[in-house]
Amino acid sequence: MFGGGGPLIVGRHDRPGRFEDGTSPILKGHSGSVLDTEWSPFDDSLLATASEDATIKLWSIPDDWEPTDDKGLGKKGDDFINVMVDLEGHAKKVQLIRFHPTANNTLLSCAGDHTVKLWDVESGIPVVSYEECDNLFQDIIWDVRGDNFAIANKDKAVRLVDARSAKTTIKINNAHEGAKSVKLSYMGESGKILTTGASKQSGREMKIWDIKKASTPLCTEAVDTASGALIPLYDQDTSVLYLCGKGDGIIRLYEFEDKDPYIHKLNDGFRSTIPGKGYCVIPKRGNDIMGCETVRIMKLTNKDGIHPLSFTVPRKSDAFQDDIFPPAPAPIPAHTFEQWKKGSSKLPVTMKLDPSSMSSAAARGGNGSGGPSSPSKKTAFKTVPMLTKENTALKTHIAYLESLLKTSKIDFKTLG
């Protein structure tokens, strides 16, 4: 939940609902409104927030924290949760942030200064800056390996960028002729990318593009004539696309197939009279696996908070369904930032989702084979800005002690 001054409420996805003003614990540290949030894929307690104050802040949420705790955030001391890291480098409001899908402590951000920055969070500084755009950003996404990212810009172009060199490799001019916001989704490792936007007649549509031959779309699918932007959420495991719309009460389902005609319309998966304001998908390891829940979408509304929308495959058997639950990304990085920067290219580390093959520890982590493994460690590091801040505080304290010595009447030379 966002608002003036940057307050943010952190709740549990299994306890959704509306948060009442003045009674809910909040996270507060930004001087401007929070525009985007992102959880680390490798540390379930690490939260990043982007703000109008042109900064990015990283927070560590305690494992034992409960939204109903009397000690909650902002209730009996606003310092219950401190900012771990301040990332400063953008000149204007930070619009979007995305954690790297395979490299640890690596974050991508885009801002109103028309730049995209790649951050090594441990050093607290941007190591790469992309500056080939001159309009506001509408979307930014990583590919599966994190070698490239794609950005949608207000100039109606979609650019695919080499993340290490910050150079445009492919540019799709005028991806959608209409004025609606363009959103993006890589279709797994198929070499295809999906864009949603509007036609020249303002009808909402989506297109599939071949990254290697991006001059014309492989297919164009008309959706409707509503006004809100379409948000694509793609489940690579089942090849199902969940198409959500801002201001919509319906979520449309499509199946993606890597051959003509590429998109197959399925039955509408969800209908409601309550319009959605925003949508996201929780990690697959958080689903009700034995209940055959393949996707859980969190829907944000203006009316009554956050709604979890569960999508399940009906099965009569009580056994684990391995055909709809292949190994899923685990909360373990495939490589470090330094390894990735030097050219390492890896798929996400995966874990089996069969509860019988995992210990409680493996449910929080994975070793790529689905066997028991150690739970992921909480992020703990000292960045350059953090050390600089500590050094300044120590110098101030030393100066204070020296002033006390100068004014003291005690002759320390005679002591002892």
C-alpha positions as CSV (number, residue, x, y, z in Angstrom):
1,M,0.0,0.0,0.0
2,F,1.4,3.3,-1.0
3,G,0.8,6.9,0.0
4,G,2.4,10.3,0.6
5,G,5.6,10.1,2.5
6,G,6.3,6.6,1.4
7,P,4.4,4.4,3.9
8,L,4.3,0.7,3.0
9,I,2.3,-2.1,4.7
10,V,3.9,-5.5,4.7
11,G,1.4,-8.3,5.1
12,R,1.2,-12.1,4.7
13,H,-0.1,-13.5,1.4
14,D,-2.0,-16.1,3.3
15,R,-3.8,-13.4,5.3
16,P,-5.1,-11.1,2.7
17,G,-7.7,-8.3,3.2
18,R,-8.0,-4.6,3.8
19,F,-5.5,-2.7,6.0
20,E,-7.2,-0.1,8.1
21,D,-5.5,3.3,8.3
22,G,-4.0,4.1,11.7
23,T,-4.3,0.5,13.0
24,S,-1.9,-1.4,10.7
25,P,1.9,-1.5,11.2
26,I,3.8,0.3,8.4
27,L,7.2,0.5,6.9
28,K,8.2,4.1,6.4
29,G,11.5,5.6,5.2
30,H,11.1,7.3,1.9
31,S,10.3,11.0,1.7
32,G,8.2,10.5,-1.4
33,S,5.5,8.1,-2.5
34,V,6.5,4.5,-3.1
35,L,6.1,3.7,-6.8
36,D,7.2,0.0,-7.0
37,T,8.2,-2.9,-4.7
38,E,10.1,-6.1,-5.4
39,W,10.9,-9.1,-3.2
40,S,14.3,-10.8,-3.7
41,P,14.0,-14.2,-5.4
42,F,16.7,-15.6,-3.1
43,D,15.8,-14.1,0.3
44,D,12.2,-14.1,1.3
45,S,12.9,-11.4,3.8
46,L,14.6,-8.9,1.5
47,L,12.3,-6.2,0.1
48,A,13.3,-3.4,-2.3
49,T,11.2,-0.2,-2.7
50,A,11.4,2.5,-5.3
51,S,10.2,6.0,-4.7
52,E,9.5,9.5,-6.1
53,D,12.3,10.7,-3.9
54,A,14.7,9.2,-6.5
55,T,16.1,6.5,-4.1
56,I,15.8,2.8,-3.8
57,K,15.7,1.3,-0.3
58,L,16.3,-2.3,0.8
59,W,14.6,-3.7,3.9
60,S,15.0,-6.9,5.9
61,I,11.7,-8.1,7.2
62,P,12.0,-10.3,10.4
63,D,11.1,-14.0,10.0
64,D,9.0,-13.9,13.1
65,W,7.1,-10.7,12.3
66,E,3.4,-10.8,12.3
67,P,1.1,-8.0,11.0
68,T,-0.9,-8.1,14.2
69,D,2.1,-8.0,16.6
70,D,1.9,-5.3,19.3
71,K,5.5,-4.5,18.5
72,G,4.6,-3.9,14.8
73,L,6.3,-1.5,12.6
74,G,5.6,2.2,13.3
75,K,3.6,1.4,16.4
76,K,6.1,1.4,19.3
77,G,9.1,2.7,17.6
78,D,9.6,3.4,13.9
79,D,13.0,2.0,14.0
80,F,11.8,-1.6,14.5
81,I,12.9,-2.2,10.9
82,N,15.8,-0.2,9.6
83,V,16.8,0.4,6.0
84,M,19.6,-2.0,5.1
85,V,20.7,-0.1,2.0
86,D,20.0,3.2,0.3
87,L,20.7,3.1,-3.5
88,E,21.2,6.6,-4.8
89,G,22.1,7.5,-8.3
90,H,18.9,8.4,-10.2
91,A,18.2,12.1,-10.7
92,K,14.4,11.7,-10.8
93,K,11.7,9.4,-9.5
94,V,12.4,5.7,-9.7
95,Q,9.6,4.1,-11.6
96,L,10.3,0.3,-11.7
97,I,12.7,-2.1,-10.1
98,R,13.5,-5.8,-10.9
99,F,15.8,-8.3,-9.1
100,H,18.0,-10.4,-11.3
101,P,16.5,-13.9,-11.8
102,T,19.8,-15.8,-11.4
103,A,22.5,-13.6,-9.9
104,N,22.5,-12.7,-6.2
105,N,22.2,-9.1,-5.0
106,T,21.7,-7.7,-8.5
107,L,18.9,-5.1,-9.1
108,L,17.7,-3.3,-12.2
109,S,15.9,0.1,-12.0
110,C,14.5,2.7,-14.4
111,A,13.6,6.2,-13.6
112,G,12.2,9.5,-14.7
113,D,15.7,10.7,-15.7
114,H,15.3,8.3,-18.7
115,T,18.0,6.0,-17.5
116,V,18.2,2.3,-16.6
117,K,20.7,1.4,-13.9
118,L,22.1,-2.0,-12.9
119,W,23.1,-2.1,-9.3
120,D,25.5,-4.3,-7.4
121,V,23.6,-4.1,-4.2
122,E,26.6,-5.2,-2.0
123,S,28.7,-2.2,-3.2
124,G,25.6,0.1,-3.2
125,I,26.6,1.7,-6.5
126,P,25.3,1.4,-10.1
127,V,27.8,-0.5,-12.3
128,V,26.0,-0.1,-15.6
129,S,23.8,2.7,-16.9
130,Y,21.6,2.5,-20.1
131,E,20.9,5.9,-21.5
132,E,19.4,5.4,-25.0
133,C,15.8,6.4,-24.2
134,D,14.3,9.9,-24.0
135,N,10.8,9.1,-22.7
136,L,9.3,7.6,-19.6
137,F,9.4,3.9,-19.1
138,Q,6.2,1.7,-19.2
139,D,7.7,-1.7,-18.4
140,I,11.0,-3.5,-17.8
141,I,11.6,-7.3,-17.6
142,W,14.5,-9.7,-17.4
143,D,14.8,-12.8,-19.7
144,V,14.9,-16.2,-18.0
145,R,18.7,-16.3,-17.6
146,G,19.2,-12.6,-16.9
147,D,21.5,-12.0,-19.8
148,N,19.2,-9.4,-21.4
149,F,16.4,-7.2,-20.4
150,A,13.5,-5.6,-22.4
151,I,12.0,-2.2,-21.9
152,A,8.9,-0.6,-23.2
153,N,9.0,3.2,-23.6
154,K,6.5,5.9,-24.1
155,D,7.8,6.4,-27.7
156,K,6.0,3.1,-28.5
157,A,9.3,1.3,-29.1
158,V,10.4,-2.0,-27.4
159,R,14.1,-2.4,-26.9
160,L,16.0,-5.5,-26.0
161,V,19.3,-4.7,-24.2
162,D,22.4,-6.6,-23.4
163,A,22.5,-6.2,-19.7
164,R,26.3,-6.4,-19.3
165,S,27.2,-3.9,-22.0
166,A,24.0,-1.8,-21.8
167,K,23.7,-1.8,-25.6
168,T,20.5,-2.2,-27.6
169,T,20.6,-5.4,-29.5
170,I,17.1,-5.3,-31.0
171,K,14.6,-2.5,-31.3
172,I,10.9,-2.9,-32.3
173,N,9.7,0.4,-33.5
174,N,6.0,1.2,-33.0
175,A,5.2,-2.1,-31.4
176,H,1.6,-1.0,-30.8
177,E,0.1,2.0,-32.6
178,G,-2.3,3.0,-29.8
179,A,-1.5,5.3,-26.9
180,K,-2.1,2.7,-24.1
181,S,0.8,1.6,-21.9
182,V,2.8,-1.3,-23.3
183,K,3.6,-4.3,-21.1
184,L,6.1,-7.2,-21.7
185,S,6.7,-10.8,-21.0
186,Y,9.4,-13.2,-22.2
187,M,7.8,-16.6,-23.2
188,G,10.3,-18.7,-21.3
189,E,13.3,-19.8,-23.4
190,S,11.3,-20.1,-26.6
191,G,13.0,-17.0,-28.1
192,K,9.7,-15.2,-28.2
193,I,8.5,-12.1,-26.4
194,L,4.9,-11.0,-25.8
195,T,3.8,-7.3,-25.9
196,T,0.4,-5.9,-24.9
197,G,-0.9,-2.5,-25.9
198,A,-3.5,-0.9,-28.2
199,S,-4.3,-0.8,-31.9
200,K,-4.7,2.4,-33.9
201,Q,-8.4,2.2,-33.1
202,S,-7.6,2.0,-29.4
203,G,-8.6,-1.7,-29.1
204,R,-6.5,-3.6,-26.6
205,E,-4.3,-6.3,-28.2
206,M,-1.3,-8.5,-27.7
207,K,1.4,-9.6,-30.1
208,I,4.0,-12.4,-30.2
209,W,7.4,-11.5,-31.6
210,D,10.4,-13.6,-32.6
211,I,13.4,-12.0,-31.0
212,K,15.6,-13.0,-34.0
213,K,13.2,-11.6,-36.6
214,A,11.4,-8.7,-34.9
215,S,10.5,-6.7,-37.9
216,T,6.9,-8.0,-37.9
217,P,4.9,-9.8,-35.2
218,L,4.3,-13.6,-35.5
219,C,0.7,-13.1,-34.5
220,T,-1.7,-10.4,-33.2
221,E,-4.6,-11.2,-30.9
222,A,-7.4,-8.6,-30.4
223,V,-8.7,-8.6,-26.8
224,D,-11.4,-5.9,-26.3
225,T,-11.9,-2.1,-26.3
226,A,-11.5,-1.4,-22.6
227,S,-9.3,1.5,-21.5
228,G,-6.9,0.0,-18.9
229,A,-3.4,-1.4,-19.6
230,L,-3.1,-5.2,-20.0
231,I,-0.8,-7.0,-17.6
232,P,0.6,-10.4,-18.9
233,L,1.5,-13.0,-16.3
234,Y,3.1,-16.1,-17.9
235,D,3.4,-19.5,-16.2
236,Q,6.2,-21.3,-18.0
237,D,5.5,-24.6,-16.3
238,T,2.0,-24.9,-17.9
239,S,2.5,-22.5,-20.8
240,V,-0.6,-20.6,-19.7
241,L,-0.8,-16.8,-20.0
242,Y,-2.9,-15.0,-17.5
243,L,-4.0,-11.7,-19.0
244,C,-5.1,-9.2,-16.4
245,G,-6.3,-5.6,-17.0
246,K,-6.2,-2.5,-14.9
247,G,-9.8,-1.6,-14.1
248,D,-11.0,-5.1,-15.2
249,G,-12.9,-7.7,-13.2
250,I,-11.9,-10.5,-15.5
251,I,-8.7,-12.5,-16.0
252,R,-8.4,-14.1,-19.4
253,L,-6.5,-17.3,-20.0
254,Y,-4.5,-18.2,-23.1
255,E,-2.2,-21.2,-23.9
256,F,1.1,-20.4,-25.6
257,E,2.5,-22.8,-28.2
258,D,5.8,-22.3,-29.9
259,K,4.3,-22.7,-33.4
260,D,1.6,-21.1,-35.5
261,P,-0.9,-19.8,-34.4
262,Y,1.0,-19.4,-31.1
263,I,-1.9,-18.2,-28.9
264,H,-5.0,-20.4,-28.0
265,K,-7.9,-18.8,-26.1
266,L,-9.0,-20.8,-23.1
267,N,-12.1,-20.3,-20.9
268,D,-12.1,-17.2,-18.8
269,G,-10.4,-18.1,-15.6
270,F,-11.9,-15.5,-13.3
271,R,-14.7,-13.0,-13.3
272,S,-15.5,-10.4,-10.7
273,T,-17.4,-7.1,-10.4
274,I,-14.5,-5.6,-8.4
275,P,-11.9,-4.0,-10.8
276,G,-8.2,-4.7,-10.2
277,K,-5.6,-2.1,-9.7
278,G,-2.5,-4.3,-9.8
279,Y,-1.5,-8.0,-10.1
280,C,1.4,-10.2,-9.2
281,V,2.1,-13.9,-8.9
282,I,3.6,-15.6,-5.8
283,P,6.6,-18.0,-6.2
284,K,5.5,-21.5,-7.2
285,R,6.9,-23.0,-4.0
286,G,4.2,-21.0,-2.1
287,N,1.3,-22.7,-3.8
288,D,-0.9,-25.5,-2.4
289,I,0.9,-28.2,-4.4
290,M,-1.2,-31.1,-3.2
291,G,-4.4,-29.1,-4.0
292,C,-3.1,-28.8,-7.6
293,E,-2.9,-25.0,-7.3
294,T,-0.7,-24.1,-10.3
295,V,-0.9,-20.3,-9.9
296,R,-1.9,-17.9,-7.2
297,I,-2.4,-14.3,-8.3
298,M,-2.6,-11.5,-5.8
299,K,-5.0,-8.9,-7.0
300,L,-4.9,-5.3,-5.6
301,T,-8.2,-3.4,-5.5
302,N,-9.2,0.1,-4.5
303,K,-12.2,-1.2,-2.6
304,D,-11.1,-3.8,-0.1
305,G,-7.5,-4.5,-0.3
306,I,-5.7,-7.6,-1.7
307,H,-7.5,-10.7,-3.0
308,P,-5.7,-14.0,-3.6
309,L,-7.0,-15.7,-6.8
310,S,-6.2,-19.4,-6.9
311,F,-6.1,-21.3,-10.1
312,T,-6.2,-25.1,-9.8
313,V,-6.2,-28.1,-12.1
314,P,-9.0,-30.5,-11.1
315,R,-7.5,-33.9,-10.4
316,K,-9.2,-36.8,-8.5
317,S,-5.9,-38.4,-7.4
318,D,-4.3,-37.5,-4.1
319,A,-0.8,-38.2,-5.5
320,F,1.7,-35.5,-6.5
321,Q,1.0,-34.4,-10.1
322,D,4.4,-34.1,-11.7
323,D,3.1,-33.3,-15.1
324,I,1.8,-29.9,-13.9
325,F,4.5,-29.3,-11.3
326,P,7.9,-29.6,-13.0
327,P,11.0,-28.4,-11.0
328,A,10.5,-24.7,-10.1
329,P,12.9,-21.9,-9.4
330,A,14.5,-22.3,-5.9
331,P,15.5,-19.4,-3.6
332,I,19.2,-20.1,-4.4
333,P,21.2,-17.9,-6.8
334,A,22.9,-19.7,-9.8
335,H,25.9,-17.4,-9.5
336,T,27.2,-14.3,-7.9
337,F,27.1,-10.8,-9.4
338,E,30.8,-10.9,-10.2
339,Q,30.5,-14.3,-12.0
340,W,27.5,-13.1,-14.0
341,K,29.3,-9.8,-14.9
342,K,32.2,-11.8,-16.3
343,G,30.0,-13.8,-18.6
344,S,28.4,-16.6,-16.6
345,S,25.0,-17.5,-18.1
346,K,22.9,-20.0,-16.2
347,L,19.2,-21.0,-15.9
348,P,17.7,-20.5,-12.4
349,V,18.5,-23.2,-9.8
350,T,15.4,-25.4,-9.5
351,M,13.8,-27.6,-6.8
352,K,11.2,-30.4,-7.0
353,L,7.8,-29.4,-5.6
354,D,6.8,-32.9,-4.4
355,P,6.4,-32.5,-0.6
356,S,7.4,-36.1,0.0
357,S,10.9,-35.5,-1.5
358,M,11.5,-32.3,0.5
359,S,12.3,-31.6,4.1
360,S,10.9,-28.5,5.7
361,A,14.3,-26.9,5.0
362,A,14.1,-27.9,1.3
363,A,10.7,-26.2,1.1
364,R,12.6,-23.0,1.5
365,G,15.5,-23.8,-0.7
366,G,16.7,-26.4,-3.3
367,N,19.8,-28.0,-4.6
368,G,18.6,-28.4,-8.2
369,S,17.7,-32.1,-7.7
370,G,14.8,-31.6,-5.3
371,G,16.5,-33.3,-2.3
372,P,16.9,-31.8,1.2
373,S,19.0,-28.7,1.4
374,S,19.8,-25.9,3.8
375,P,17.4,-23.0,4.0
376,S,18.4,-19.9,2.2
377,K,20.4,-17.5,4.4
378,K,19.2,-14.0,5.1
379,T,21.1,-11.3,3.2
380,A,23.6,-9.6,5.4
381,F,26.3,-7.3,4.1
382,K,28.0,-4.0,4.6
383,T,27.8,-1.7,1.6
384,V,30.0,1.3,0.9
385,P,27.3,3.8,1.8
386,M,26.6,1.9,5.0
387,L,30.3,1.9,6.0
388,T,30.6,5.6,5.1
389,K,27.6,6.4,7.3
390,E,29.1,4.4,10.2
391,N,32.4,6.1,9.7
392,T,30.8,9.5,9.8
393,A,28.9,8.6,13.0
394,L,32.1,7.4,14.6
395,K,34.0,10.5,13.7
396,T,31.2,12.6,15.2
397,H,31.3,10.6,18.4
398,I,35.1,10.8,18.6
399,A,34.9,14.6,18.2
400,Y,32.3,14.7,21.0
401,L,34.6,12.7,23.3
402,E,37.6,14.9,22.5
403,S,35.5,18.0,23.4
404,L,34.7,16.4,26.7
405,L,38.3,15.7,27.4
406,K,39.2,19.3,26.7
407,T,36.6,20.7,29.1
408,S,37.2,18.1,31.8
409,K,38.9,19.1,35.0
410,I,40.4,15.7,35.6
411,D,44.1,15.3,35.0
412,F,44.3,11.9,33.3
413,K,48.1,11.9,33.5
414,T,47.9,11.5,37.2
415,L,45.5,8.6,37.2
416,G,46.8,5.2,37.8
